[in-house]
Amino acid sequence: MRWLGDTATVVVIGPLWIGAALATRARVLLLTEAEHRARARRVARKAVAAGHRLVVALAGADLPLGPGTVDALVVESAATLDEEGALRWLSALVPTLRPGGRVLAADATDDPAAEARLSSLFLGAALTRIAQERPRDGTVLTTGAALTVARPAAASSRQ
């Protein structure tokens, strides 16, 4: 959660265990594929019984996320996608973020070239405040924030 900041809701596109783990600290919407339906139900029931805030939704290629509705988004294995596909996918996700909303990509890699490619993807998707950290060997976390919208000058300043 320290990489995501204080967020109202975290959307997880990835493994069930990441959604379940984050639900111990935040409200989580976990998007998973239909093939994981039975296991997702078990994870959701267990989380609710423990008092955690986890909602599981089945989602395929079309994500049920409106523009500017997401505080934080967690994805896994972005480095495994081909460069064009990864940029297209990430660019489709960024508009769902609220201004200043964060993306966190968790990847299993210790390859500096893969880490550089991830940073480049985040930059290409118009994310700002891009940072990377290796919390342990073989894992890199890449974070970035959606652009914040400049507020118009106050009406009283117009002359």
C-alpha positions as CSV (number, residue, x, y, z in Angstrom):
1,M,0.0,0.0,0.0
2,R,2.9,2.4,0.5
3,W,3.4,2.4,-3.3
4,L,-0.2,3.3,-3.9
5,G,-0.7,5.9,-1.3
6,D,-4.0,6.7,0.4
7,T,-6.6,5.5,-2.0
8,A,-10.3,4.9,-1.6
9,T,-10.4,1.9,-3.9
10,V,-7.7,-0.3,-5.6
11,V,-8.6,-2.2,-8.8
12,V,-6.5,-5.3,-9.2
13,I,-6.1,-6.9,-12.6
14,G,-4.1,-10.0,-11.8
15,P,-3.9,-12.9,-9.5
16,L,-6.5,-13.5,-6.8
17,W,-3.9,-13.5,-4.1
18,I,-2.9,-9.9,-4.8
19,G,-6.5,-8.7,-4.5
20,A,-7.0,-10.7,-1.3
21,A,-3.8,-9.4,0.2
22,L,-4.5,-5.8,-0.6
23,A,-8.1,-6.2,0.7
24,T,-6.7,-6.4,4.2
25,R,-5.6,-2.7,3.9
26,A,-8.0,-1.1,1.4
27,R,-11.2,-1.6,-0.5
28,V,-10.5,-3.7,-3.6
29,L,-12.2,-4.5,-6.8
30,L,-10.5,-7.6,-8.2
31,L,-11.1,-8.2,-11.9
32,T,-10.5,-11.8,-13.0
33,E,-11.2,-14.0,-16.0
34,A,-14.2,-16.4,-16.1
35,E,-11.9,-19.5,-15.9
36,H,-11.1,-18.4,-12.3
37,R,-14.7,-18.1,-11.2
38,A,-14.9,-20.9,-8.6
39,R,-11.6,-20.0,-7.0
40,A,-12.6,-16.3,-7.1
41,R,-15.8,-17.1,-5.2
42,R,-13.9,-18.8,-2.5
43,V,-11.4,-16.0,-2.1
44,A,-14.3,-13.4,-2.0
45,R,-16.2,-15.4,0.7
46,K,-13.1,-15.8,2.8
47,A,-12.3,-12.1,2.6
48,V,-15.9,-11.1,3.5
49,A,-15.9,-13.5,6.4
50,A,-12.6,-11.9,7.6
51,G,-14.2,-8.4,7.4
52,H,-12.1,-7.4,4.4
53,R,-13.5,-5.2,1.6
54,L,-13.1,-7.3,-1.6
55,V,-15.4,-7.4,-4.6
56,V,-14.6,-9.8,-7.4
57,A,-15.9,-9.2,-10.9
58,L,-15.4,-11.3,-14.0
59,A,-13.9,-9.3,-16.8
60,G,-12.4,-10.3,-20.1
61,A,-10.9,-8.0,-22.7
62,D,-13.5,-5.3,-22.0
63,L,-12.9,-3.8,-18.6
64,P,-15.9,-2.5,-16.7
65,L,-14.2,0.7,-15.6
66,G,-15.4,4.1,-16.6
67,P,-13.2,7.1,-17.4
68,G,-11.7,8.8,-14.3
69,T,-13.2,6.4,-11.8
70,V,-10.2,4.5,-10.5
71,D,-8.0,5.7,-7.6
72,A,-5.3,3.0,-8.0
73,L,-4.7,0.2,-10.4
74,V,-2.5,-2.9,-9.8
75,V,-1.4,-5.1,-12.7
76,E,0.9,-8.0,-12.9
77,S,3.4,-9.2,-15.5
78,A,3.3,-6.2,-17.8
79,A,6.9,-7.0,-18.8
80,T,5.7,-10.3,-20.4
81,L,3.6,-8.5,-23.0
82,D,5.1,-7.5,-26.4
83,E,6.0,-3.8,-26.5
84,E,3.2,-2.7,-28.8
85,G,0.5,-4.8,-27.0
86,A,1.7,-3.6,-23.6
87,L,1.6,0.1,-24.6
88,R,-1.9,-0.3,-26.1
89,W,-3.1,-2.1,-23.0
90,L,-1.6,0.4,-20.5
91,S,-2.8,3.3,-22.7
92,A,-6.3,1.9,-22.4
93,L,-6.1,1.6,-18.6
94,V,-4.7,5.1,-17.9
95,P,-8.0,7.0,-18.8
96,T,-9.8,5.0,-16.1
97,L,-7.6,6.7,-13.5
98,R,-8.7,9.8,-11.6
99,P,-6.3,12.7,-11.9
100,G,-3.3,11.8,-9.8
101,G,-4.4,8.1,-9.6
102,R,-1.6,5.5,-9.5
103,V,-0.7,2.5,-11.5
104,L,1.5,-0.2,-10.0
105,A,2.9,-3.0,-12.1
106,A,4.4,-6.0,-10.3
107,D,6.8,-8.0,-12.4
108,A,9.0,-11.0,-11.8
109,T,12.2,-9.9,-13.5
110,D,15.8,-8.9,-12.6
111,D,16.6,-7.9,-16.2
112,P,17.7,-4.3,-16.4
113,A,16.4,-4.1,-20.0
114,A,13.0,-5.3,-18.9
115,E,12.9,-2.7,-16.2
116,A,13.9,0.1,-18.6
117,R,11.2,-1.1,-21.0
118,L,8.6,-0.9,-18.2
119,S,9.6,2.7,-17.5
120,S,9.4,3.5,-21.2
121,L,5.9,2.0,-21.3
122,F,4.7,4.1,-18.4
123,L,6.2,7.2,-20.0
124,G,4.6,6.3,-23.4
125,A,1.2,5.9,-21.6
126,A,1.5,9.5,-20.3
127,L,2.1,8.6,-16.7
128,T,4.1,10.9,-14.5
129,R,6.1,10.5,-11.3
130,I,7.4,7.1,-12.6
131,A,9.5,5.2,-10.1
132,Q,10.8,1.6,-9.8
133,E,11.8,-0.4,-6.8
134,R,13.1,-3.9,-6.2
135,P,11.5,-5.1,-3.0
136,R,13.4,-8.4,-3.3
137,D,15.5,-10.2,-5.8
138,G,13.7,-11.0,-9.0
139,T,10.9,-8.6,-8.5
140,V,10.4,-5.0,-9.8
141,L,7.6,-2.7,-8.9
142,T,7.0,0.2,-11.4
143,T,4.7,3.0,-10.4
144,G,3.3,6.0,-12.1
145,A,0.6,8.6,-11.7
146,A,-2.0,9.9,-14.1
147,L,-1.7,13.6,-15.1
148,T,-3.5,16.0,-12.8
149,V,-5.8,18.5,-14.4
150,A,-4.9,22.1,-13.9
151,R,-7.7,24.1,-12.4
152,P,-8.8,27.2,-14.2
153,A,-8.0,30.6,-12.8
154,A,-10.7,32.0,-10.5
155,A,-13.3,34.2,-12.1
156,S,-12.3,37.1,-9.8
157,S,-8.8,37.1,-11.5
158,R,-10.4,37.7,-14.9
159,Q,-10.6,41.3,-16.0
